Amino acid sequence: MKEQLHQISMEAKQAGGGLAQFKMKFTQHSQQVQALIAGTATGVDRDIAEILDAAGRAVEQAAQSLEIAASGCANYANQI
């Protein structure tokens, strides 16, 4: 069990790190798109901006959750 918990911790850290890198790129691209479509007459720009912002927040929350899981698993494994 201890080994499995450490494995989960390691994989969660790697996945969280990957998501953090993705979030940085995603944010850059989102900002570029939002700058290009800002001020459109249809209001679609607001919809896209909200969608991109929500997706960015979800990625950030997922990365944070994985970091919490990694830490929790490692701490528990070290106690048993």
C-alpha angles and dihedrals in degrees: 000000000000092000092048092051091051089049091052090048092052094046092047090051091050093047091046091051091050091050091049090054091047090050091056092052092041091052092050092050092044091053091050092050092047091050091051096049099036113128099020113162096233099059090236086124090068091050093050092044091052092047093049092046092050091049091049091051091049092052091049092049091049091052091049092048091052091051090051091048092048092051094045094049093047093048092049093046091052091053097054 
